[in-house]
Amino acid sequence: MPELPEVETTVRGLARFMVGEQIARVTLNREGLRRPFPPELVQVLTGARVSALGRRAKYGLIHTDRGYTMVFHLGMSGTWRIDPAASDRHDHLVLETARKRFVLNDPRRFGSVDLVETGQLEIWPTFAAIGPEPLGDGLTAEYLKSALKGRAQAIKLCLLDQRIVAGLGNIYVCEALWRAGISPRKAGGRVTRMQFGRLVPAIREVLTQSIRDGGSTLRDYAAPDGELGYFATRFDVYGREGQACRHDDDGTIRRIAQGGRSSWYCPKCQR
């Protein structure tokens, strides 16, 4: 599944060609993805000018001058393609400007498209229910310490809870916990203030680095220009079961199951 860095990479890639352009034509090749497309989508977007792009958690935002924002989620396999050489049966939504064609392709159709009044985005139920952005000022050691007070649930699962922190996914939580020296099995309520003080910058560091590298290429993810992200070549723990820990502590990376997902960590340096 495309995670926060992949969505951020997608948004930045689209913004290069989309901001300031007028949408001349909107084509829907099916009724919807995970749920139906908004019935007013074509009418509202046709003729609208794209004013800006943004991201909230794992959702991309296409703002228009008509006071509406198209909110998209890439689901498990969604990508945006710019001026593809050939059409594909999984091209479900097409936005055309005078210069470019922007095609939303989603083979598994777990993605979604919504239309929300721009001024109502913060109180839109989906966004109102999620926590602070991990790259924003709202994520602090004090916030996490307070939010997880008394929690018996493992810190790894707490960080994946979008109500606590928006947009964190399995890959980057594993990597951040390793950098902070915290075991993914440790109860959230038992993580110390000092450990949270290491964790917050570790989260920001790993996300920032991945965005700079264009994301992590897993399965079929690619940026809008077709380039593949290469942060996967930098994984310290994710997918490295049985390999030596890079902290040079004679540790060996282990894999365990947590909440139906795999976690990778070093039992020696993560406590």
C-alpha positions as CSV (number, residue, x, y, z in Angstrom):
1,M,0.0,0.0,0.0
2,P,1.4,3.5,-0.8
3,E,2.3,5.1,2.5
4,L,2.7,8.8,3.4
5,P,6.0,9.3,1.5
6,E,4.5,7.7,-1.6
7,V,1.5,10.0,-1.4
8,E,3.6,13.0,-0.8
9,T,5.8,12.1,-3.7
10,T,2.6,11.7,-5.9
11,V,1.3,15.1,-4.8
12,R,4.5,16.9,-5.5
13,G,4.8,15.2,-8.9
14,L,1.2,16.2,-9.9
15,A,1.7,19.7,-8.6
16,R,4.5,20.4,-11.1
17,F,2.1,20.0,-14.0
18,M,-1.4,20.6,-12.5
19,V,-1.3,23.8,-10.4
20,G,-2.7,26.8,-12.3
21,E,-4.2,24.6,-15.1
22,Q,-7.9,24.5,-15.9
23,I,-9.5,21.1,-16.1
24,A,-11.1,20.9,-19.5
25,R,-12.5,17.4,-19.3
26,V,-13.3,14.8,-16.7
27,T,-13.8,11.2,-17.7
28,L,-15.1,8.4,-15.5
29,N,-14.5,4.9,-16.9
30,R,-16.5,3.2,-14.2
31,E,-18.9,4.0,-11.4
32,G,-16.3,4.2,-8.7
33,L,-13.5,2.5,-6.8
34,R,-14.0,1.3,-3.2
35,R,-17.1,3.4,-3.2
36,P,-18.9,5.3,-6.0
37,F,-17.5,8.5,-7.4
38,P,-19.3,11.6,-6.1
39,P,-22.3,12.3,-8.4
40,E,-21.3,15.9,-8.8
41,L,-17.6,15.2,-9.5
42,V,-17.7,15.8,-13.3
43,Q,-19.8,18.9,-13.1
44,V,-17.8,20.6,-10.4
45,L,-14.4,19.8,-11.8
46,T,-15.0,20.5,-15.4
47,G,-13.8,24.1,-16.1
48,A,-12.3,24.4,-12.6
49,R,-8.8,25.7,-12.2
50,V,-6.4,23.8,-9.9
51,S,-5.2,26.2,-7.2
52,A,-3.0,24.0,-5.2
53,L,-2.2,20.4,-4.1
54,G,-1.7,19.0,-0.7
55,R,-1.8,16.0,1.5
56,R,-3.5,14.9,4.8
57,A,-2.3,11.6,6.2
58,K,-2.4,9.2,3.3
59,Y,-4.9,11.3,1.3
60,G,-4.0,13.5,-1.6
61,L,-5.8,16.9,-2.0
62,I,-6.5,18.7,-5.3
63,H,-7.8,22.1,-4.5
64,T,-9.8,24.1,-7.1
65,D,-10.9,27.7,-7.5
66,R,-14.5,26.6,-7.1
67,G,-14.2,26.1,-3.4
68,Y,-14.1,22.3,-3.7
69,T,-11.2,19.9,-3.1
70,M,-11.0,16.5,-4.7
71,V,-9.7,14.1,-2.0
72,F,-8.1,10.9,-3.3
73,H,-6.7,7.8,-1.6
74,L,-4.5,5.4,-3.6
75,G,-5.7,2.3,-1.7
76,M,-3.5,-0.8,-2.2
77,S,-2.3,-0.3,-5.7
78,G,-3.4,3.1,-7.0
79,T,-1.1,5.4,-9.0
80,W,-1.5,8.6,-11.0
81,R,0.0,8.5,-14.5
82,I,0.8,11.6,-16.5
83,D,0.3,11.4,-20.3
84,P,0.5,7.6,-20.4
85,A,1.6,6.3,-23.8
86,A,-1.3,3.9,-23.9
87,S,-4.6,3.4,-22.0
88,D,-5.1,0.7,-19.5
89,R,-8.2,-1.2,-18.4
90,H,-7.5,0.0,-14.9
91,D,-7.6,3.7,-15.8
92,H,-10.7,4.7,-13.9
93,L,-10.5,8.5,-13.8
94,V,-9.0,10.9,-16.2
95,L,-8.5,14.7,-15.8
96,E,-7.5,16.6,-18.9
97,T,-6.1,20.1,-19.2
98,A,-4.9,21.8,-22.3
99,R,-1.4,20.4,-21.8
100,K,-1.7,17.1,-19.9
101,R,-3.8,14.1,-19.1
102,F,-3.8,12.9,-15.5
103,V,-4.9,9.3,-15.2
104,L,-5.8,7.6,-11.9
105,N,-5.0,3.9,-12.3
106,D,-6.1,1.4,-9.6
107,P,-6.0,-2.4,-10.5
108,R,-7.4,-3.5,-7.2
109,R,-9.9,-0.7,-6.8
110,F,-9.3,-0.2,-3.0
111,G,-8.8,3.6,-3.6
112,S,-11.3,6.3,-3.2
113,V,-12.3,9.7,-4.6
114,D,-14.3,12.3,-2.6
115,L,-15.3,15.9,-3.2
116,V,-15.3,18.1,-0.2
117,E,-15.8,21.9,0.3
118,T,-12.3,23.2,0.9
119,G,-13.4,25.2,3.9
120,Q,-14.9,22.1,5.5
121,L,-11.9,19.8,5.1
122,E,-10.8,20.1,8.8
123,I,-14.2,19.0,10.0
124,W,-14.8,16.4,7.3
125,P,-15.5,13.3,9.3
126,T,-12.6,11.3,7.9
127,F,-10.1,14.1,8.7
128,A,-11.7,15.1,12.0
129,A,-11.1,11.6,13.4
130,I,-7.3,11.4,12.7
131,G,-4.4,12.6,14.7
132,P,-1.7,15.2,14.0
133,E,0.6,15.0,11.0
134,P,3.9,13.3,11.8
135,L,5.8,16.0,10.0
136,G,3.9,18.8,11.6
137,D,4.3,20.7,14.8
138,G,1.5,18.8,16.5
139,L,3.6,15.6,16.9
140,T,5.7,16.1,20.0
141,A,7.1,13.8,22.7
142,E,4.7,15.4,25.2
143,Y,1.8,14.7,22.9
144,L,2.6,11.0,22.5
145,K,3.3,10.6,26.2
146,S,-0.1,12.0,27.0
147,A,-2.0,10.2,24.2
148,L,-0.5,6.8,25.2
149,K,-0.7,7.2,29.0
150,G,-1.8,3.9,30.5
151,R,-2.0,2.1,27.1
152,A,-1.2,-1.6,27.3
153,Q,-1.2,-1.9,23.5
154,A,2.2,-2.3,21.9
155,I,3.8,0.9,20.8
156,K,4.0,-0.4,17.2
157,L,0.2,-0.8,17.0
158,C,-0.4,2.5,18.8
159,L,1.6,4.3,16.1
160,L,-0.3,2.6,13.4
161,D,-3.6,3.9,14.9
162,Q,-4.5,6.9,12.7
163,R,-6.5,8.4,15.6
164,I,-3.1,8.9,17.4
165,V,-0.8,9.9,14.5
166,A,-2.0,10.5,10.9
167,G,-0.5,8.6,8.0
168,L,2.1,6.4,9.6
169,G,2.4,2.9,8.0
170,N,4.1,-0.3,8.7
171,I,7.4,0.3,6.9
172,Y,8.1,3.6,8.5
173,V,7.0,2.7,12.0
174,C,9.4,-0.3,12.0
175,E,12.2,1.9,10.7
176,A,11.6,4.7,13.2
177,L,11.4,2.4,16.2
178,W,14.7,0.9,15.2
179,R,16.3,4.3,15.0
180,A,14.9,5.3,18.4
181,G,15.9,2.0,20.0
182,I,12.4,1.1,21.1
183,S,11.0,-2.4,20.9
184,P,7.8,-2.7,18.8
185,R,6.5,-5.0,21.6
186,K,6.8,-2.4,24.4
187,A,3.5,-1.2,25.8
188,G,2.7,2.3,24.6
189,G,2.1,3.4,28.2
190,R,5.5,2.2,29.3
191,V,7.5,4.2,26.7
192,T,9.5,6.8,28.6
193,R,9.6,10.6,27.9
194,M,13.2,10.2,26.9
195,Q,12.3,7.5,24.4
196,F,9.6,9.6,22.9
197,G,12.1,12.3,22.6
198,R,14.1,10.1,20.4
199,L,11.1,8.6,18.5
200,V,9.6,11.9,17.2
201,P,12.8,13.0,15.4
202,A,13.3,9.5,14.2
203,I,9.8,9.5,12.6
204,R,10.4,12.8,10.9
205,E,13.9,11.7,9.7
206,V,12.8,8.5,8.2
207,L,9.8,10.1,6.4
208,T,11.8,13.0,5.2
209,Q,14.5,10.7,3.8
210,S,11.9,8.5,2.1
211,I,10.2,11.5,0.5
212,R,13.6,12.7,-0.8
213,D,14.2,9.3,-2.2
214,G,10.8,9.2,-3.9
215,G,9.2,6.6,-1.6
216,S,9.6,2.9,-1.3
217,T,9.0,0.8,-4.3
218,L,7.0,-2.2,-3.1
219,R,5.0,-4.2,-5.6
220,D,3.8,-1.8,-8.3
221,Y,4.2,1.7,-6.8
222,A,5.6,4.4,-9.0
223,A,5.5,8.2,-9.0
224,P,3.4,10.0,-11.6
225,D,6.4,10.4,-13.9
226,G,7.0,6.6,-13.8
227,E,10.1,6.8,-11.7
228,L,10.4,4.2,-8.9
229,G,11.3,5.3,-5.4
230,Y,14.5,3.8,-4.0
231,F,14.2,4.2,-0.2
232,A,13.7,0.5,-0.1
233,T,17.4,0.1,-0.7
234,R,18.0,1.9,2.6
235,F,15.8,-0.2,4.9
236,D,17.5,-0.9,8.2
237,V,15.1,-3.5,9.6
238,Y,12.1,-3.9,7.3
239,G,12.2,-7.2,5.4
240,R,15.7,-8.0,6.8
241,E,14.9,-11.0,9.0
242,G,18.0,-13.0,10.0
243,Q,20.4,-10.3,8.9
244,A,22.8,-8.5,11.1
245,C,21.7,-5.3,12.8
246,R,23.3,-2.2,11.4
247,H,23.9,-0.8,14.8
248,D,27.0,-3.0,15.0
249,D,25.9,-4.6,18.3
250,D,26.0,-8.3,17.2
251,G,22.2,-8.2,17.0
252,T,20.1,-10.1,14.4
253,I,16.9,-8.8,12.9
254,R,13.8,-10.7,13.9
255,R,10.3,-10.8,12.5
256,I,7.2,-11.1,14.6
257,A,3.5,-10.8,13.9
258,Q,1.6,-7.8,15.5
259,G,-2.0,-7.0,14.7
260,G,-2.0,-9.1,11.6
261,R,1.2,-7.5,10.2
262,S,4.9,-8.3,10.3
263,S,7.2,-6.3,12.5
264,W,11.0,-6.3,12.1
265,Y,13.3,-5.3,14.9
266,C,16.6,-6.0,16.7
267,P,15.9,-7.6,20.2
268,K,19.4,-6.5,21.3
269,C,19.3,-2.8,20.7
270,Q,15.5,-2.1,20.8
271,R,14.2,-2.2,24.4
